[in-house]
C-alpha cells in the first residue's frame, strides 16, 4: 500500500504544483485595463476650434487694493469673516497708524491760529486807544514851539540894545530850532501810527498764514491717505491684512481684493501659435473643469492687443512658461451653477464661424 501511494502521490503533487505555477504565470502576465479617469476630459463642441485656458474674474477686473502709506494696521473694517459683502466706492477698508499725523496736525493748526492772529493784529492797526496819546504829543510839541518862538523873539529885540547877552540870545534861537524838530518828529510819528500796518508787513503775514494753512492741508491729506477706501462699488473677494500687521507701500502688494460681480468675465489666454486662426466675436463656450458636460455660453467683450508672457499655468506637461499669449475677455452669459472668481475654465472658440 505504501509503495502504491509513493508511486502515484508524488507525481500527482508534481502535476498540481506545475498547474499552479502555470496559472500564476498566466495571471501575472495579463495586463489590467486602465482605470477610467476621475473626470471626463473636456471636448470641443465645434468642428474647428481654438482652445485656451480661461480664468474667471470680476467685471471690473480683480482690483488689488494697497496702502499709500507704510505702517501698522490699526483697524480693518472688512475682516475676513465679512469677505463677500458689498461695499460702495469710498467705504473704509482699513486704517494705517496715523497717530503721529494727528499730533502733527494739532501743532500745525495752532501755528495757523497764531499766523491768523498776527495778520488780524496788523490789519487792525492803528489801535484806537493809541491815537490820542500820539496826538497829545503833537499838541505838546506845538505849544513848545510857540513858547520858544516867543522867547526867541524877545531875544532878537533885547540883544541889539544890550539888554541880553549874545550867548543867551543864541541859546534861545537854538531852542526854537530844537522845538520845531521835535514837532516834526511828533507829526511824523502820528502820521505813521495813523497810516496803520505797512503793506509789505501785511503781505508777509498773509504769506505766513497761507504757508501754515498749506501745511495743515498736507497733513490732512496724509491722514486721508492713511484711511484706505474702496475705489469702486463691488464685493470684497479676499482680505490679506489683519490688525497689528505691518504693511508697506511697495507696488503690487494686494491687501484687499475687490471686484464688481454683476457680470463675471473670463480672461482667456490664446497661445501665440493660434493667434492667426483666432477670430474676433466668434462664438465661444466655456467648460467647467471636472464637469465636461457643464457648458457656459460666452459673449465677446474685448481683446487686449498686447501679447504678454503666459502667467496662468494649467499644469500640462507640454506647457512652457516662456509661451506668450493674447488675452481675450469674454462675458459669462449665464450659469446654471455658481462660478467663482479665480476658477479656471476650458474655453473653446469656434474659428469656423464667420465674424
Beta strands, then each sheet from edge to edge (+ up, - down):
strand 1: 49-57
strand 2: 63-65
strand 3: 71-76
strand 4: 86-87
strand 5: 92-96
strand 6: 227-229
strand 7: 234-239
strand 8: 246-247
strand 9: 256-259
strand 10: 265-271
strand 11: 284-288
strand 12: 291-309
strand 13: 324-332
strand 14: 344-350
sheet 1: 1+ 10- 13+ 12- 11+ 14- 1+
sheet 2: 2+ 9- 7+ 4-
sheet 3: 6+ 5- 3+ 8-
end
